[in-house]
Amino acid sequence: HDSLLLSNSGFNELVLALRALGADPVLGQIFKISLPAMLERICMSSSGIFVTSSIATLGTANIAANSLCLSAESLSYMPAFAFQMAITTLVGQSLGAEKPKLAEKFVRTTMIMGISVMLVTGTGLYVFSEQLIGLFTPDKEVIKIAAECLELMALIQAPQVAAWIFSGVLRGAGDTMTPMWISIVQTVCLRVPLAYGMCYLTRSEAFPNGRRECVVFPSA
């Protein structure tokens, strides 16, 4: 009986503590912004795991090519992330100072700079795709598959950085809900079904594990 009373007492204290946290406007704002961002990252990471597991069914060479392609493409992520972080900070500062016109100017300038840099980066990935993959492995088959993946990824570098900058703008304005829903649509409704469809539904007697060319499109 005493243990039950202690259990109920502890539960009531937990409920009161949660209510106190919910009543705190600062903590409420933190949760409002952080929870959608957390769910967005969970969604993206989960879809990456699913896509990788789907590609793994295509064989060792294909999963190796996918891994090396992502490693080579990560070189282009550095400037893209830099532009996203910069615009998030600048928009937040501008709107906090009640200067929306300045925020708009920052967005336009960052978008032009980001797309310009990523066009150059994408061109480099496309032109030197085989050389970049060759830094990781001497296997000719893996290099061929990974280079095809990298060439496709090179074509989306500019629109990808534009999307990241747009996401950074929304976060700087305090809106993390919209990027979360965009991420859910992109991963759950598009990327995951595409990976499953291309890796599993292309199987036949001639290709019991699916066509190896399917590794190119889910990777992107």
C-alpha positions in Angstrom: 0.0 0.0 0.0 2.8 2.4 0.9 4.6 1.6 -2.3 1.5 2.4 -4.3 1.1 5.7 -2.5 4.8 6.6 -3.3 4.2 5.6 -6.9 1.1 7.8 -7.2 3.0 10.6 -5.5 5.9 10.3 -8.0 3.5 10.3 -10.9 1.7 13.4 -9.7 5.0 15.2 -9.2 5.9 14.3 -12.8 2.6 15.6 -14.1 3.0 18.9 -12.2 6.6 19.2 -13.5 5.4 18.7 -17.1 2.6 21.2 -16.7 5.1 23.7 -15.3 7.3 23.2 -18.3 4.4 23.7 -20.6 3.4 26.9 -18.9 7.0 28.3 -19.3 6.8 30.5 -22.5 10.6 30.1 -23.1 10.6 26.3 -22.9 7.4 26.2 -24.9 9.0 28.2 -27.7 12.1 25.9 -27.5 10.0 22.8 -27.9 7.9 24.4 -30.7 11.0 25.0 -32.8 13.2 22.0 -31.8 10.6 19.1 -32.0 9.8 19.6 -35.8 13.6 19.9 -36.5 14.2 16.7 -34.6 11.4 14.8 -36.4 12.8 16.1 -39.7 16.3 14.7 -39.0 14.8 11.4 -37.8 12.8 11.2 -41.0 15.8 11.9 -43.2 18.1 9.4 -41.4 15.4 6.7 -41.4 14.9 7.1 -45.1 18.7 6.9 -45.7 18.8 3.6 -43.8 15.9 2.2 -45.8 17.4 3.3 -49.2 20.8 1.9 -48.2 19.2 -1.5 -47.2 17.3 -1.6 -50.5 20.5 -0.9 -52.5 22.3 -3.6 -50.5 20.1 -6.2 -52.1 21.6 -5.4 -55.5 25.0 -6.8 -54.6 28.3 -5.9 -53.0 29.6 -3.8 -55.9 26.4 -1.7 -55.9 26.4 -1.0 -52.1 30.1 -0.1 -52.3 29.5 2.2 -55.2 26.6 3.9 -53.3 28.8 4.4 -50.2 31.7 5.8 -52.2 29.5 8.1 -54.2 28.0 9.6 -51.1 31.5 10.0 -49.7 32.7 11.9 -52.8 29.5 14.0 -52.9 30.0 15.0 -49.3 32.8 17.4 -50.5 30.1 19.6 -52.0 28.1 19.6 -48.8 30.5 21.9 -47.0 29.7 25.1 -49.0 26.0 24.2 -49.1 25.8 23.8 -45.3 27.8 27.0 -44.9 25.3 29.0 -47.0 22.4 27.4 -45.1 23.8 28.3 -41.7 24.7 31.8 -42.9 21.2 32.6 -44.1 19.6 31.1 -41.0 21.6 33.4 -38.8 21.3 36.5 -41.0 17.5 36.2 -41.4 17.0 35.6 -37.7 19.1 38.7 -36.9 17.4 40.8 -39.4 13.9 39.9 -38.4 14.8 40.2 -34.8 15.9 43.7 -35.5 12.7 44.3 -37.4 14.4 44.8 -40.7 12.5 42.6 -43.1 13.9 44.4 -46.2 17.4 43.6 -45.1 16.4 39.9 -44.6 15.1 39.8 -48.2 18.4 41.3 -49.5 20.3 38.6 -47.6 18.1 35.9 -49.1 18.6 37.1 -52.6 22.4 37.5 -52.3 22.9 34.2 -50.5 20.7 32.4 -53.1 22.8 33.9 -56.0 26.1 33.0 -54.3 25.0 29.5 -53.3 23.7 28.5 -56.7 26.8 30.0 -58.4 29.2 28.1 -56.1 27.2 24.8 -56.5 27.1 25.1 -60.2 30.9 25.2 -60.2 31.0 22.3 -57.7 28.5 20.3 -59.6 30.5 20.7 -62.8 33.6 19.5 -61.0 31.7 16.4 -59.7 30.4 15.6 -63.2 33.7 16.2 -65.1 35.9 14.4 -62.6 33.5 11.8 -61.3 35.7 8.8 -62.2 38.8 10.4 -60.8 37.1 11.3 -57.5 35.8 7.7 -57.1 39.2 6.4 -58.1 40.7 8.0 -55.0 38.7 5.5 -52.9 39.0 2.3 -54.8 40.8 0.7 -57.8 37.8 -1.6 -58.6 36.8 -0.7 -62.2 33.2 -2.0 -61.8 32.6 0.0 -58.6 34.2 3.1 -60.1 31.9 2.8 -63.2 28.7 2.5 -61.1 29.7 5.2 -58.5 30.7 7.6 -61.3 27.3 7.3 -62.9 25.7 8.0 -59.5 28.0 11.0 -59.0 27.2 12.4 -62.4 23.5 12.3 -61.6 24.0 13.9 -58.2 26.1 16.7 -59.9 23.1 17.8 -61.8 21.1 18.4 -58.7 23.7 20.4 -56.7 22.3 23.8 -57.7 18.6 23.1 -56.9 19.7 21.2 -53.8 21.5 24.2 -52.3 18.5 26.4 -53.3 16.3 24.1 -51.2 18.7 24.2 -48.3 18.9 28.0 -48.4 15.1 28.2 -48.5 15.0 25.8 -45.5 17.5 28.0 -43.7 15.3 31.1 -44.3 12.3 29.4 -42.8 14.3 28.3 -39.7 15.7 31.8 -39.3 12.1 33.1 -39.3 11.3 30.5 -36.6 9.4 28.2 -38.9 10.7 24.6 -38.5 7.3 23.0 -39.2 7.3 23.7 -42.9 10.8 22.2 -43.5 9.7 19.1 -41.6 6.6 18.5 -43.8 8.7 19.1 -46.9 11.2 16.5 -45.7 8.5 14.0 -44.9 7.0 14.4 -48.4 10.4 14.2 -50.0 11.6 11.1 -48.1 8.5 9.1 -47.2 6.4 9.9 -50.3 9.1 10.0 -52.9 12.6 8.7 -52.1 11.6 5.6 -50.1 9.0 4.3 -52.6 11.3 5.1 -55.5 14.1 3.1 -53.8 11.8 0.2 -53.1 10.3 0.2 -56.6 13.5 0.3 -58.5 15.4 -2.1 -56.3 12.7 -4.8 -55.8 10.2 -4.4 -58.7 12.8 -4.7 -61.4 13.7 -8.2 -60.4 13.4 -10.9 -63.1 14.8 -14.3 -64.0 17.7 -12.5 -65.8 18.2 -10.1 -62.8 17.2 -12.0 -59.6 18.5 -9.2 -57.4 17.3 -6.3 -59.6 19.0 -4.4 -62.3 22.2 -2.8 -61.0 21.5 0.5 -62.8 18.8 1.0 -60.2 21.5 2.1 -57.7 21.9 5.4 -59.6 18.5 6.9 -59.0 17.7 6.0 -55.4 21.2 7.3 -54.5 20.3 10.7 -55.8 
